[in-house]
């Protein structure tokens, strides 16, 4: 279960950071010309960068999120989480910032239910 927990922590962090990057960098750069054309006109380098970020990171985020779903679901079955806890954990991976709360919550639950996993050094993901 330890390796699955590590994979979950990594994937949850990457999913959270990628969705934040998409929503706070890629989408605004790509679409700011619709709201404020004088700042970043369509076809400029910034707008093209936003399009590229959305295309590349958006696709990568989708695949990473699918991996996250499989790992989180596997962890939920192994740790014997209830259906509500599992569903909330899986869905929170789609919500920026909330994904980090769900990761913290899931790790805390696993470590409480399996004290042998609580040993070792903490990483920044657990400190959130």
Secondary structure, DSSP 8 states (H G I E B T S, - for coil): -HHHHHHHHHHHHHHHHHHHHIIIIIHHHHHHHHH-TTTS-TTSHHHHHHHHHHHHHHHHHHHHHHHHHHHHHHHHHHTT--HHHHHHHHHHTTSTTHHHHHHHHHHHHHHHH-GGGS-S---HHHH-
